[in-house]
Amino acid sequence: MLFLKSAPQDLPYSLRLTVQLVILYVFSGLVVLQSTLQPDDLYFGILLGLLIQFVFAYTVLAALNQNSRFLQTFSAMLGVGILFNFLSWPVFSMLADEAAPDSMKTTMSLLFLMLMSWEVLVKAHIFKHALEMKMFGSLALSFSLFFISITLSQLLLPAAAGS
C-alpha cells in the first residue's frame, strides 16, 4: 500500500489481524514518540491517535453505507501508520537531539514533511478504494483526518504543541 499498488480489500477480513495491528501500532508509537512526548502524555497521545483514526474511519464508512469494509480499512490504516511510525523514528530522534547541528535539523524537518505528505497520500489511496471514490474526494478525507488529528493533539496535549 505504501506504493499505492494494493488496496484495503487485499487484506484479510480478520478481527484478529486488526487487534494484532492495534497492539503493534501502540508499540510503534511508544518506541517513536518517547523522545518527543512527556511520559505522562505518551500513552494518552498514542491512544488519542488510535481513537481518532477509529472514529474517523468508522464514521466515514458508516455515512457512506460501507460498514462492512471497516475492519479491512482500519487494518490498512493501522498498518500504514505502523510503517510510517518506524520510518519517522530516525527523524524524531535527530530532531530531539539537542546536540544535532541546525542544518541537520532543517534537513530532518524537510524529510519529516515529505513523510507526512506521503502518509496523507497513502491514506487517501486507502479511502479511495474503501469508498470507491475519486482521488480528489479521498484526498479531502485524508487531509481532514490529518487536520483533526493535529488539532485534537494540540488541544489535548499542549505540552507537545509547545515543544
BELVENTA-V858367 format. One record per pair of residues at least 12 apart in sequence whose C-alpha atoms are under 10 Angstrom apart, sorted by the first residue. I is the first residue (numbers start at 0). J is the second residue. D is the distance in Angstrom with one decimal. If there is no record, write none. Layout:
i->{I	I}
j->{J	J}
d->{D	D}
This chain:
i->{0	0	0	0	0	0	0	0	1	1	1	1	1	1	1	1	1	1	1	2	2	2	2	3	3	3	3	3	3	4	5	5	5	5	6	6	6	6	6	6	6	6	6	6	7	7	7	7	7	7	7	7	7	7	7	7	7	7	7	8	8	8	8	8	8	8	8	9	9	10	10	10	10	10	11	11	11	12	12	12	12	12	12	12	13	13	13	14	14	14	15	16	16	16	17	17	17	17	17	17	17	17	18	18	18	19	19	20	20	20	20	20	20	20	20	20	21	21	21	21	21	21	21	22	23	23	23	23	24	24	24	24	24	24	24	24	24	24	24	25	25	25	25	25	25	25	26	26	26	27	27	27	27	27	27	27	27	28	28	28	28	28	28	28	28	28	28	28	28	29	29	29	29	29	30	30	30	31	31	31	31	31	31	31	31	31	32	32	32	32	32	32	32	33	33	33	34	34	34	34	34	34	34	35	35	35	35	35	35	35	36	36	36	36	36	37	37	37	40	40	40	40	40	41	41	43	43	43	44	44	44	44	44	45	47	47	47	47	47	48	48	48	48	48	48	49	49	49	49	49	50	51	51	51	51	51	51	52	52	52	52	52	52	52	52	53	53	53	53	53	53	53	54	55	55	55	55	55	55	55	56	56	56	56	56	56	56	56	56	56	57	57	57	57	59	59	59	60	60	60	60	63	64	65	65	65	66	67	68	68	68	69	71	71	72	72	72	72	72	72	73	73	75	75	75	75	75	76	76	76	76	76	79	79	79	79	80	80	80	82	83	83	83	83	84	86	86	87	87	87	87	87	88	89	89	90	90	90	90	90	90	90	90	90	91	91	91	91	92	93	93	93	94	94	94	94	95	115	116	116	118	118	119	119	119	119	119	119	119	119	119	120	120	120	120	120	121	121	122	122	122	122	122	122	122	123	123	123	123	123	123	123	123	123	124	124	124	125	125	125	126	126	126	126	127	127}
j->{75	76	78	79	121	122	124	125	78	79	82	83	117	118	120	121	122	124	125	117	120	121	124	120	121	122	123	124	125	124	75	124	125	128	71	72	75	121	124	125	126	127	128	129	68	69	70	71	72	73	74	75	76	124	125	126	127	128	129	68	70	71	72	75	125	128	129	71	75	70	71	72	74	75	70	71	74	67	68	69	70	71	72	74	70	71	74	70	71	74	70	70	71	74	70	71	72	73	74	75	77	78	70	74	77	74	77	73	74	75	76	77	78	79	80	81	46	49	73	74	77	78	81	77	77	78	80	81	45	46	48	49	77	78	79	80	81	82	84	42	45	46	48	49	77	81	45	81	84	45	80	81	82	83	84	85	88	41	42	44	45	46	48	49	80	81	84	85	88	41	42	44	45	84	84	85	88	84	85	86	87	88	89	90	91	92	44	45	84	87	88	91	92	88	91	92	88	91	92	93	94	95	96	91	92	94	95	158	159	162	156	158	159	160	162	156	158	159	155	156	157	158	159	156	159	152	155	156	151	152	155	156	159	152	148	151	152	155	156	80	147	148	149	151	152	73	76	77	80	148	148	144	145	147	148	151	152	73	76	77	80	144	145	147	148	69	70	72	73	74	76	77	73	73	140	141	143	144	147	148	68	69	70	72	73	76	126	129	140	144	69	70	72	73	126	130	140	72	126	129	130	130	130	129	130	131	129	129	128	129	130	129	125	129	122	125	126	128	129	130	125	129	121	122	125	126	129	118	121	122	125	126	118	121	122	125	118	121	122	118	114	115	117	118	114	111	114	107	110	111	114	115	111	107	111	103	104	106	107	108	109	110	111	114	104	107	108	111	107	106	107	108	106	107	108	111	162	145	142	145	141	145	137	138	139	140	141	142	143	144	145	134	137	138	141	142	138	141	137	138	140	141	142	144	145	135	136	137	138	139	140	141	142	144	137	138	141	137	138	141	138	139	140	141	140	141}
d->{8.0	9.7	9.1	7.5	6.9	9.0	8.1	7.9	9.7	7.1	8.7	9.2	8.3	8.1	9.0	6.1	9.1	9.3	10.0	9.5	9.8	7.7	9.6	8.7	6.5	9.5	9.7	6.5	8.5	9.2	10.0	9.1	8.8	9.3	9.2	8.7	7.9	9.8	7.5	6.1	9.1	8.8	6.2	7.8	8.4	9.5	9.0	5.4	5.3	8.5	7.7	5.5	8.5	9.2	6.1	8.6	9.7	6.9	6.5	7.9	9.7	6.2	7.7	8.9	9.3	7.8	7.4	8.2	9.3	9.3	6.1	8.7	7.9	7.5	8.9	6.9	9.2	9.4	8.4	9.1	6.3	5.7	9.5	9.0	7.0	7.6	8.8	6.9	9.0	9.0	10.0	9.0	9.3	7.4	6.8	8.0	9.8	7.4	5.2	8.9	8.1	9.1	9.9	8.7	10.0	9.3	9.9	9.4	6.7	9.1	9.5	6.1	6.5	10.0	9.6	8.1	9.9	8.0	9.5	8.3	6.8	8.8	9.2	9.8	8.6	8.6	9.8	7.0	8.4	9.6	9.8	8.1	6.4	7.6	9.4	7.0	5.3	9.0	8.3	8.3	6.3	7.5	9.6	8.1	9.8	8.6	9.2	8.8	9.9	9.3	8.8	6.1	8.5	9.4	6.2	6.7	9.1	8.4	8.6	8.7	6.0	9.3	9.4	9.9	9.1	7.8	6.6	8.6	9.4	7.0	7.4	9.5	7.4	9.7	8.7	8.4	7.9	6.4	6.9	9.4	7.6	5.1	8.5	9.5	7.2	8.0	8.8	8.4	8.7	9.8	8.0	7.7	9.1	9.9	9.4	9.3	9.3	7.1	6.5	9.6	9.1	6.3	8.8	7.2	8.3	8.8	6.5	9.9	7.4	8.1	9.0	7.8	6.0	9.7	8.8	9.8	7.8	7.9	9.4	6.9	9.6	8.3	8.3	9.6	9.7	9.7	9.1	8.5	9.8	7.1	8.6	7.3	9.2	9.9	8.3	8.3	7.6	9.0	9.8	9.9	9.9	6.6	9.3	9.1	8.0	10.0	9.9	8.3	9.6	9.7	9.7	7.9	9.7	7.9	6.6	8.7	9.9	7.7	7.8	8.4	9.9	7.4	9.4	9.6	8.2	9.1	9.9	9.8	6.8	9.9	9.2	9.4	9.9	9.7	9.2	9.9	9.3	6.9	9.2	9.9	9.8	7.1	9.6	7.4	6.7	8.8	8.7	9.9	9.6	8.9	6.3	9.2	9.1	8.2	9.2	8.8	8.6	9.0	9.1	8.0	7.1	7.5	9.1	7.9	7.0	9.7	10.0	9.9	10.0	6.6	8.6	8.4	9.7	8.4	9.6	6.9	7.6	9.0	6.4	9.5	9.3	9.9	9.8	8.5	7.1	9.8	9.9	9.7	8.8	6.6	7.4	9.3	7.6	7.7	7.8	9.6	7.9	9.9	9.1	9.6	7.4	8.3	9.0	7.0	9.7	9.3	8.0	9.5	8.7	6.8	7.3	9.0	9.9	8.8	9.9	9.9	8.6	9.3	5.6	7.6	9.7	7.5	6.6	9.8	9.7	8.2	9.0	8.3	9.7	10.0	7.2	9.5	9.7	6.9	7.6	9.8	9.7	9.1	9.5	10.0	9.0	9.4	9.8	7.5	9.7	9.4	5.7	6.5	9.7	8.7	7.2	9.4	9.0	6.9	7.4	8.9	9.3	8.7	8.2	8.1	8.7	5.9	9.1	9.2	9.7	8.6	8.3	4.8	4.8	7.9	6.9	5.1	8.2	9.8	7.0	7.9	8.8	8.1	9.9	9.1	8.2	9.9	7.5	7.6	9.3	9.7}
